[in-house]
Amino acid sequence: MKVKTGIEGLDEITMGGVVENSIVLLSGCGGAGKTILASQFLINNAAETGEKGLFITMEEGRSNIINSLPSGLRKTLDENENKVWFLDLSTIRQLSAPDAGKDDIASSVLNVEIMIEIIETWVREKGISRLVLDGIASFGLLYEKSTEFRNALFRIVSKLKSLHITTIITTEINDQDRLSRLGVEEFVTDAIIRITRINGRRYIEVLKMRGSDFISGKHSCEITDAGARAFPILNPISDIPKTDTKISTGIKGLDNMSDGGYYRGDAILVSGSAGTGKTTMALQFIDEAARNGKKAIYIGFEENPMELKRNAAGFGIDLEGYEEKGLVKIMHSTSGDLDPNKHAQEISRSLEGVERVVIDTISDYGSISHEAGLKNFLNTLIILFKNHNITSLMTVETDELMGITNLSSQGTSSNIVDGIIMLRYVEIGSEMKKALNILKLRGTKHKQEIKEYDITSAGIVIEEKFVGMEGVLTGSPRKSMTDRVEKFFD
């Protein structure tokens, strides 16, 4: 049987919580949030289930721990003060210096027998079902040999199991590759959870959990006013539903070129340099859904929601009205502060009943620095959308003003999307024009022409194909060989 951790997201990572009556080692560097997580384990469950908890601290003082709790968590503690207690042994531990005499009273207080007696008394008198031993490595100062410390810990753990209480033991690590401070704690516990800080961000991972599966990997974690919150790595199922249903692109001429639009659940990539109309195409894609009473999500990075609504209104698209009706959700993020796991989780929790999703632009996923990481992240999102039978349209910014772009160099791959639409500037007769081509559209007999398009007050309008021209998408269009031969003979 499992019991909830009281920490949002961690129950999902542990697939339902920790095993009841187990001993969990929570390790992490200083300032990672171990004490907050451990406190939350007691406080939130006391509030939700009425379970009583005891927090025994051997390093940090009781008042400092409580005062350092996030405001929301501290409020919950105040409301449940008769269910959670903090027992401070840190002062006594400080008196138990290595040079203290063996007969010193302070030393004897932290003797394993006395520690067991303290725990047993509290469990019996208060009905404790959850326990935290914070800073267990300090207890090891009483023992000269690691084997002695291990035996002492084993005796405590055995007693805890006999008392049928679920316990978290915290220990501080200075090396993120270590599991514990003294190299002993991990051998007597049933589960190991490690919380780390890397480049200012917190990550939590489950390394061991006897009798239970869990989601492996480093999951994002943050400390809010309500306490700790984890954002599990998304791992969507790969059993993707198939559909023969097509939906409109929102652009009449593009529907004609794509033989009726996109297949429901497909992922479409729109590539182009600045000003080619990628966002306009994305807005028309969203508008098509909302006008027909279907829900859509717009995920953007560059334009804030007010700017986006203003620009959409210029094309006759009432984003604000759609938002008020609950048909369109605008998710705006700052790419520089983006946490991939948190971002993916926020998207995942918003997909109920949604038909279309726009990501404008994937070029702004700058925090996912390496190409392989970005491809994996995008692939995860695409599978997630497909699992919900959602059609997604993602834009990608290209550096080239004109000419062919290597899409792989943009941190994406043509293999993970179902369709690719290329938007380009071309110079013809000393005039800048715009060209559109459907490079790829799986399962569809799409038009191969390179067509001119214009951005009007009604959005993108597809015009005629470039007749008698070659090399349009290379940025160096020229008359076709046929026209040149005919002109030669003329």
C-alpha positions in Angstrom: 0.0 0.0 0.0 1.2 3.5 -0.8 0.7 6.8 1.1 0.8 10.2 -0.6 3.9 12.4 -0.1 1.9 15.6 0.2 4.1 17.2 -2.5 2.4 18.0 -5.8 4.0 16.2 -8.7 6.1 13.8 -6.5 3.2 11.4 -6.2 3.1 11.2 -10.0 6.8 10.5 -10.1 6.5 7.8 -7.4 3.4 6.4 -9.1 1.1 7.0 -6.2 3.4 8.0 -3.3 5.9 6.1 -1.1 5.3 2.6 0.3 3.6 2.7 3.6 5.8 2.1 6.7 8.9 2.5 4.5 12.1 4.5 5.3 12.9 7.1 2.7 16.3 8.8 2.4 16.0 12.4 1.2 19.4 13.7 0.2 20.5 17.0 -1.3 23.0 19.9 -1.1 22.6 22.8 1.2 19.7 25.0 0.3 18.2 22.5 -2.1 14.9 22.3 -0.1 15.2 19.1 1.8 13.7 20.5 5.0 10.8 22.1 3.2 10.0 18.9 1.4 10.2 16.8 4.6 8.0 19.3 6.5 5.5 19.3 3.7 5.4 15.5 4.0 4.0 15.9 7.5 2.0 19.2 7.2 0.0 18.6 4.0 -0.9 15.1 5.0 -2.0 16.2 8.4 -4.3 18.7 6.7 -5.7 16.3 4.2 -5.9 13.0 6.1 -5.5 13.9 9.7 -2.4 11.8 10.1 -0.2 13.0 12.9 3.5 13.7 12.3 6.7 14.3 14.3 9.7 16.3 12.9 12.9 15.7 14.9 15.7 18.1 14.0 19.3 17.4 14.9 21.0 20.3 13.0 18.8 23.3 12.5 16.9 24.9 15.4 13.1 24.4 15.6 12.2 28.1 15.4 14.5 28.6 12.4 12.9 25.7 10.5 9.4 26.9 11.1 10.2 30.6 10.3 11.9 29.5 7.1 8.9 27.6 5.8 7.0 29.2 2.8 4.2 31.3 4.0 1.4 29.1 2.7 2.9 26.0 4.2 3.4 27.8 7.6 -0.2 28.8 7.6 -1.3 25.2 7.0 1.0 24.2 9.9 -0.7 26.8 12.2 -4.1 25.4 11.3 -2.9 21.9 12.2 -0.6 22.6 15.2 -2.2 19.8 17.2 -1.3 17.3 14.5 2.4 18.1 13.7 5.1 18.6 16.2 8.7 19.8 15.9 11.2 18.3 18.4 14.5 20.2 18.6 17.6 18.0 19.5 20.0 20.4 17.7 21.1 22.2 20.8 21.8 18.9 22.6 23.7 17.7 19.5 25.9 20.7 19.6 26.8 19.9 23.2 27.7 16.4 22.1 31.1 17.4 20.7 33.6 14.7 19.7 35.7 15.7 22.7 32.8 15.3 25.2 33.3 12.6 27.8 31.6 9.3 27.4 29.7 9.9 30.6 28.5 13.3 29.4 24.7 13.6 29.8 24.4 15.4 26.4 26.2 12.6 24.7 23.9 10.0 26.2 20.8 11.9 25.0 21.7 11.1 21.4 22.6 7.5 22.2 20.7 5.1 20.0 18.7 3.6 22.8 17.6 7.1 24.0 16.7 8.1 20.5 14.6 5.0 20.1 12.9 5.7 23.4 12.1 9.3 22.4 10.5 8.1 19.1 8.6 5.3 20.8 7.2 7.6 23.5 6.0 10.1 20.9 4.4 7.5 18.7 2.6 5.9 21.7 1.4 9.1 23.3 0.5 11.2 20.2 -0.4 8.5 17.7 2.3 9.4 15.3 2.1 7.8 11.8 4.7 9.9 10.0 8.2 10.8 11.1 11.0 13.0 9.8 14.6 12.7 11.1 16.3 15.8 9.8 20.1 15.9 9.6 20.7 12.2 10.5 24.4 12.5 9.6 24.9 14.6 12.8 23.9 11.5 14.7 27.0 9.8 13.2 29.3 12.2 15.1 28.9 9.9 18.1 30.5 7.0 16.2 34.1 6.7 15.2 33.5 3.9 12.7 31.0 3.8 9.8 30.1 0.3 10.8 29.0 1.5 14.2 26.9 4.3 12.7 25.4 1.8 10.3 24.5 -0.6 13.1 22.9 2.3 15.1 20.9 3.4 12.0 19.8 -0.2 11.4 18.5 -0.5 15.0 16.5 2.8 14.6 15.1 1.7 11.2 14.1 -1.7 12.7 12.2 0.0 15.5 10.5 2.4 13.1 9.3 -0.5 11.0 8.0 -2.3 14.1 6.1 0.9 15.0 4.5 0.9 11.5 5.3 4.5 10.7 6.4 6.0 7.4 9.7 7.9 7.8 11.8 10.4 5.9 15.5 10.7 6.8 17.3 13.7 5.5 21.0 14.0 4.9 23.2 16.7 3.3 25.5 16.0 0.4 28.3 18.2 -1.0 28.8 16.1 -4.1 25.8 15.6 -6.4 27.1 12.2 -7.4 26.8 11.0 -3.8 23.7 9.6 -2.3 24.5 10.4 1.4 26.8 12.4 3.5 28.6 9.6 5.3 28.1 6.9 2.7 26.0 4.8 5.1 22.5 6.1 5.1 21.5 4.7 1.7 22.1 1.1 2.8 19.5 1.0 5.5 16.6 2.8 3.7 13.9 1.5 1.4 13.9 4.4 -1.0 16.2 7.2 -2.0 15.1 10.6 -3.3 17.7 13.2 -4.2 17.1 16.9 -4.7 19.8 19.0 -6.4 20.4 22.5 -7.7 22.0 23.0 -11.1 22.5 26.5 -12.6 19.9 27.9 -10.2 17.3 25.3 -10.9 16.1 22.5 -8.7 15.7 18.9 -9.8 14.3 15.9 -7.9 14.9 12.3 -8.8 14.0 8.9 -7.3 16.9 6.6 -7.4 15.5 3.6 -5.5 12.1 2.5 -4.2 11.7 -1.0 -3.0 8.4 -2.6 -3.9 7.3 0.1 -6.3 8.0 1.5 -9.8 8.7 5.1 -10.4 9.5 7.6 -13.2 13.2 7.8 -13.5 15.2 10.9 -14.5 15.8 14.4 -13.2 12.4 16.1 -12.8 12.1 19.9 -12.3 11.2 21.2 -8.9 10.4 24.6 -7.5 9.7 26.2 -4.1 6.6 28.4 -4.0 4.6 30.0 -1.2 2.7 26.7 -0.9 5.8 24.7 -0.6 7.7 22.4 -3.0 6.2 21.3 -6.3 7.6 18.8 -8.8 7.1 18.8 -12.6 7.6 15.2 -13.8 9.3 14.5 -17.1 6.5 13.8 -19.7 6.5 10.3 -21.0 3.4 10.1 -23.3 2.4 6.7 -24.6 3.4 6.0 -28.2 0.2 4.2 -29.1 -1.1 7.1 -31.3 -4.7 7.0 -32.6 -5.0 7.2 -36.4 -7.6 9.3 -38.1 -8.7 10.0 -41.7 -10.4 13.3 -40.7 -9.1 16.4 -42.3 -9.4 19.9 -40.8 -9.1 23.3 -42.6 -5.9 25.2 -42.4 -7.8 28.4 -42.0 -6.5 29.6 -45.4 -8.6 28.7 -48.5 -5.7 28.6 -50.9 -3.7 26.4 -48.6 -6.6 24.0 -48.2 -6.6 23.6 -52.0 -2.9 23.0 -52.1 -3.1 20.4 -49.2 -6.0 18.5 -50.7 -8.5 19.6 -48.0 -6.3 20.6 -45.1 -4.3 18.8 -42.4 -5.1 15.4 -41.0 -6.5 15.6 -37.4 -3.6 14.9 -35.0 -0.8 15.8 -37.5 2.1 18.0 -36.5 2.9 20.8 -39.0 6.1 22.9 -39.2 6.0 26.4 -40.8 9.4 27.7 -41.6 10.3 31.2 -42.6 12.4 34.3 -41.8 11.1 37.3 -40.0 8.1 39.0 -41.7 7.1 36.1 -43.9 3.8 35.6 -42.1 4.3 32.6 -39.8 2.4 34.2 -36.9 -0.4 35.3 -39.3 -0.7 31.7 -40.6 -0.8 30.4 -37.0 -3.5 32.9 -36.0 -5.7 31.9 -39.0 -5.2 28.3 -38.0 -6.5 29.2 -34.5 -9.3 31.4 -35.8 -10.6 28.5 -38.0 -11.1 26.4 -34.9 -12.6 29.1 -32.6 -15.1 30.3 -35.3 -16.5 26.8 -35.4 -16.7 26.5 -31.6 -13.6 24.4 -31.1 -10.9 25.0 -28.5 -7.4 26.0 -29.3 -4.2 27.0 -27.5 -1.7 29.6 -28.6 1.8 29.2 -27.0 3.9 32.3 -27.7 7.2 33.8 -26.6 7.8 37.1 -28.5 4.6 39.0 -28.5 2.8 39.5 -25.2 -0.9 38.6 -25.1 -2.0 42.2 -25.5 0.2 42.7 -28.6 -1.0 39.4 -30.0 -4.6 40.4 -29.6 -4.1 43.8 -31.2 -2.2 42.3 -34.2 -4.9 39.6 -34.6 -7.6 42.2 -34.6 -5.8 43.8 -37.6 -6.7 40.6 -39.5 -10.3 40.5 -38.2 -9.5 37.8 -35.6 -11.2 38.5 -32.2 -8.7 36.7 -30.0 -9.9 38.5 -26.9 -13.5 37.5 -27.6 -12.5 33.9 -28.1 -10.5 34.0 -24.8 -13.5 35.3 -22.9 -15.7 32.5 -24.3 -13.1 29.9 -23.3 -12.3 28.9 -26.9 -8.7 30.2 -27.0 -6.1 30.0 -24.3 -3.0 32.1 -24.7 0.1 30.8 -22.9 2.9 33.3 -22.9 6.3 32.5 -21.6 9.7 34.2 -21.5 12.0 31.9 -23.3 15.1 32.8 -21.2 13.4 31.6 -18.0 11.9 28.5 -19.5 12.0 25.3 -17.6 11.2 22.5 -20.1 9.6 20.1 -17.6 7.4 22.7 -16.0 6.5 24.2 -19.4 5.5 20.7 -20.8 3.5 19.9 -17.7 1.6 23.2 -18.0 0.8 22.4 -21.6 -0.3 18.9 -20.7 -2.7 20.1 -18.1 -4.4 22.4 -20.6 -5.2 20.0 -23.4 -8.7 18.7 -22.3 -11.1 19.2 -25.2 -8.6 21.1 -27.3 -8.5 20.6 -31.1 -5.5 22.7 -32.1 -2.3 23.9 -30.6 0.1 26.6 -31.9 3.7 27.0 -30.8 5.1 30.3 -32.1 8.0 29.8 -32.3 10.1 26.7 -31.4 13.2 28.8 -32.1 12.6 30.5 -28.7 13.1 27.2 -26.8 16.6 28.6 -26.2 17.0 27.1 -22.7 17.1 23.7 -24.3 20.6 24.3 -25.5 21.7 21.2 -27.3 20.1 20.0 -30.5 19.4 16.5 -29.3 17.7 17.9 -26.2 15.4 20.1 -28.3 14.5 17.3 -30.7 13.6 15.0 -27.8 11.6 17.7 -26.1 9.6 18.5 -29.3 9.1 14.9 -30.1 7.6 14.4 -26.6 5.2 17.4 -27.2 4.2 16.1 -30.6 3.4 12.6 -29.2 1.5 14.3 -26.4 -0.6 16.2 -28.9 -1.2 13.1 -31.0 -2.3 11.1 -28.0 -5.1 13.8 -27.5 -5.8 13.8 -31.3 -4.7 17.4 -31.4 -3.4 19.0 -34.6 -0.3 21.1 -33.8 1.3 23.9 -35.9 4.8 25.0 -34.9 6.7 27.9 -36.4 10.4 28.1 -36.8 12.5 31.2 -37.4 15.1 30.9 -40.1 18.2 33.2 -40.4 18.2 33.4 -44.1 16.2 36.2 -45.6 16.1 34.3 -48.9 17.2 30.9 -50.0 17.0 27.3 -48.9 17.3 26.6 -45.1 18.6 23.4 -43.5 15.8 22.7 -41.0 18.0 20.4 -39.0 20.2 23.3 -38.2 17.3 25.0 -36.5 17.2 22.4 -33.7 14.4 20.4 -35.3 14.2 17.5 -37.7 11.9 16.9 -40.6 11.4 13.4 -39.4 9.4 14.3 -36.3 6.7 16.4 -38.1 4.1 15.3 -40.6 4.1 18.4 -42.7 6.5 21.2 -43.6 5.4 24.5 -45.1 8.1 26.9 -46.3 7.6 30.6 -46.5 10.3 32.6 -48.4 11.1 36.0 -49.8 12.1 36.1 -53.4 13.3 39.0 -55.6 11.7 39.2 -59.0 12.1 42.2 -61.2 13.6 44.3 -58.5 10.6 43.6 -56.3 10.3 41.5 -53.1 7.6 38.9 -53.3 6.7 36.0 -51.0 6.7 32.4 -52.0 5.0 29.4 -50.3 5.7 25.7 -50.9 4.4 22.6 -49.2 7.6 20.6 -48.8 6.1 17.7 -47.1 2.6 16.5 -46.0 2.4 12.8 -45.1 -0.5 10.8 -46.5 -1.7 13.6 -48.7 -1.4 14.2 -52.4 -0.5 17.8 -52.0 0.2 20.4 -54.7 3.9 20.7 -55.5 3.7 24.3 -57.0 5.6 27.2 -55.5 2.9 29.8 -55.1 3.0 33.5 -54.5 1.1 34.8 -51.5 0.3 38.1 -49.9 -0.5 39.3 -46.4 -3.7 41.4 -46.5 -6.1 42.8 -43.9 -7.9 39.4 -44.1 -4.7 37.5 -43.5 -2.7 35.3 -45.9 -4.1 35.0 -49.4 -2.6 32.4 -51.7 -2.2 33.7 -55.3 -1.0 32.1 -58.5 2.1 29.9 -58.9 5.3 31.4 -60.3 5.0 30.8 -64.0 8.1 30.5 -66.2 10.5 30.8 -63.3 13.2 28.5 -61.9 15.1 28.6 -58.6 12.4 30.6 -56.8 13.1 29.0 -53.4 16.9 29.4 -53.7 16.5 33.1 -53.7 17.9 33.5 -57.2 14.9 33.0 -59.5 15.5 33.1 -63.2 13.4 32.4 -66.3 12.9 28.7 -67.0 15.1 27.0 -69.7 12.1 26.8 -72.0 11.5 30.6 -71.9 15.2 31.3 -72.4 15.3 29.0 -75.5 12.2 30.5 -76.9 13.6 34.0 -76.4 16.9 33.0 -78.0 15.1 31.9 -81.2 12.9 35.0 -81.1 
